[in-house]
């Protein structure tokens, strides 16, 4: 169809512009095709996941459930396929296989002054030692802290509120002036990019002997140091129990991996999935063990609970507890020039660490 236009006093036929319409139609059809492909892929993925979640293999279901629960963006998925009650049963089963409710502090006998100056630490005058450990599916980093009195829980705020965002650990270590740090316990996370994510903890938080947070939520593990600088691990921990145990610094996550020298067999055999992980533990001589495992990246898929238990046993842990992992996993160390360095490799999808309400930190050797 042609439109009429006037040119030199004469009416002439003029073709309307069609190129723009053609381009828009092409873009629209391309987008529709891409959406169709995405819908088919999503439907296929849902069918596969439904087969795993509701298929004959309980092991496969549990592995997939635990793997998805440990990722911020996917922790809601298992409940869609198997229901919240089943998810909680799977999660709780991992924490159940321990003979005691709480570790016995007498399992740890702190070093004497002579032992502190033993040959083991002759090449580490700052009392910190970092070693790399590799497995079939992971790269991991172990930090040994000779003096447990240097380890404490650093809160992002002493007055937690969802209106007050958590702090990135690489900034908090500078504020604290600490020598080293790892991420801490559980926190509010609804899987969005809201500033409320990481603002407040979950469960119980104790800092310098003061209970900063106690929302009454049930978590499957607690790790904290008592006033004698002995790491106490427990299946659960109430405010009253924390006071009775004289906890000075601690937070909730889990499961407890080793208690009183006994391995959590259910956690060890649960095929928990391969993920980045953070663990805190203590040897019988008081040496504290920090463990961070790289995951979800080329060359390091991640570790299972069993892998982390093996590492902690190898380093002599008598008590150990799993902390928050996944994209929260991070280990920092201040070098001899006073610069803070990342020890582990954080997720490739992250430009910087997540905001978090708690972190375990190590005071400088001079204690300032």
RAQUIDA-V909867 format. One record per residue. N is the residue number from 0. D_LAST is the distance of its C-alpha to the last C-alpha in Angstrom with 2 decimals. Layout:
# RAQUIDA-V909867
n d_last
N D_LAST
N D_LAST
This chain:
# RAQUIDA-V909867
n d_last
0 84.36
1 84.68
2 84.03
3 86.38
4 85.34
5 87.37
6 87.73
7 90.29
8 92.07
9 92.48
10 90.82
11 89.17
12 87.43
13 83.68
14 81.48
15 78.34
16 74.96
17 74.01
18 71.33
19 68.48
20 69.74
21 70.04
22 66.42
23 65.19
24 67.34
25 65.96
26 62.33
27 63.17
28 64.88
29 62.02
30 59.48
31 61.76
32 62.13
33 58.36
34 57.92
35 60.66
36 59.04
37 55.68
38 57.48
39 59.23
40 56.03
41 54.25
42 57.23
43 57.27
44 53.57
45 54.08
46 57.05
47 55.10
48 52.19
49 54.69
50 56.33
51 53.06
52 51.93
53 55.39
54 56.86
55 57.67
56 54.38
57 51.84
58 49.39
59 49.66
60 49.19
61 46.04
62 44.52
63 45.25
64 44.00
65 40.62
66 40.19
67 41.01
68 38.88
69 35.77
70 36.40
71 35.62
72 38.88
73 41.16
74 39.97
75 42.91
76 45.55
77 46.17
78 47.09
79 49.76
80 51.57
81 51.08
82 49.94
83 46.74
84 47.86
85 48.32
86 44.97
87 43.25
88 45.33
89 44.24
90 40.56
91 40.83
92 42.77
93 39.80
94 37.76
95 40.64
96 41.05
97 38.63
98 39.95
99 37.27
100 35.68
101 32.23
102 30.57
103 30.77
104 27.44
105 29.45
106 29.81
107 26.32
108 25.77
109 22.24
110 22.12
111 22.53
112 20.64
113 23.63
114 23.61
115 20.00
116 21.32
117 24.39
118 26.14
119 25.04
120 21.58
121 22.88
122 22.65
123 19.20
124 16.77
125 13.77
126 15.22
127 16.30
128 19.99
129 21.98
130 25.74
131 28.48
132 31.18
133 34.49
134 37.30
135 40.62
136 39.29
137 35.58
138 32.75
139 29.57
140 26.08
141 24.38
142 20.71
143 20.01
144 16.65
145 17.12
146 14.77
147 15.50
148 12.89
149 10.39
150 12.92
151 13.20
152 15.49
153 14.51
154 17.54
155 18.97
156 19.74
157 19.74
158 23.37
159 25.03
160 28.29
161 30.57
162 30.72
163 27.02
164 26.55
165 23.93
166 21.28
167 21.58
168 18.89
169 18.58
170 17.72
171 15.46
172 13.19
173 12.86
174 12.33
175 9.54
176 7.99
177 8.73
178 10.30
179 13.48
180 15.52
181 19.03
182 21.15
183 21.73
184 24.80
185 28.00
186 28.51
187 31.45
188 33.33
189 36.95
190 37.35
191 37.55
192 35.49
193 34.97
194 31.64
195 31.71
196 31.10
197 27.54
198 27.03
199 27.21
200 26.72
201 29.58
202 29.73
203 26.97
204 23.25
205 20.88
206 17.24
207 15.27
208 18.76
209 20.38
210 23.26
211 22.81
212 25.92
213 29.06
214 32.05
215 34.09
216 34.69
217 35.48
218 33.41
219 34.15
220 30.86
221 27.53
222 24.42
223 21.57
224 19.52
225 20.64
226 18.94
227 19.75
228 17.84
229 21.28
230 22.26
231 25.16
232 27.58
233 30.48
234 33.46
235 32.69
236 30.37
237 31.25
238 29.15
239 31.02
240 30.47
241 26.72
242 26.65
243 28.95
244 26.86
245 23.70
246 21.92
247 18.29
248 17.84
249 20.80
250 23.42
251 27.02
252 28.85
253 30.97
254 33.07
255 31.67
256 32.60
257 32.25
258 32.28
259 32.61
260 33.61
261 36.35
262 36.62
263 37.50
264 40.93
265 41.77
266 38.70
267 39.43
268 43.04
269 42.79
270 42.97
271 40.21
272 40.49
273 38.51
274 35.38
275 31.84
276 29.73
277 26.24
278 25.84
279 23.21
280 24.19
281 23.44
282 25.31
283 26.85
284 24.42
285 21.40
286 20.43
287 19.63
288 21.84
289 21.39
290 24.72
291 25.80
292 29.47
293 30.99
294 34.13
295 36.82
296 37.03
297 39.24
298 38.62
299 36.56
300 38.35
301 35.77
302 35.57
303 37.14
304 35.58
305 37.52
306 35.90
307 32.36
308 33.50
309 34.94
310 31.71
311 29.64
312 32.36
313 32.42
314 28.73
315 29.36
316 28.08
317 29.52
318 28.17
319 27.60
320 27.89
321 28.77
322 26.55
323 27.69
324 29.27
325 31.68
326 30.47
327 27.13
328 26.21
329 23.35
330 20.78
331 18.16
332 16.29
333 14.31
334 16.49
335 16.21
336 16.81
337 13.91
338 16.58
339 16.62
340 19.80
341 21.99
342 22.78
343 25.72
344 28.50
345 28.56
346 32.01
347 34.35
348 35.20
349 31.70
350 30.51
351 26.94
352 25.25
353 26.52
354 25.06
355 23.61
356 22.32
357 20.08
358 18.01
359 16.35
360 12.96
361 10.86
362 7.12
363 6.38
364 7.90
365 5.63
366 3.82
367 0.00
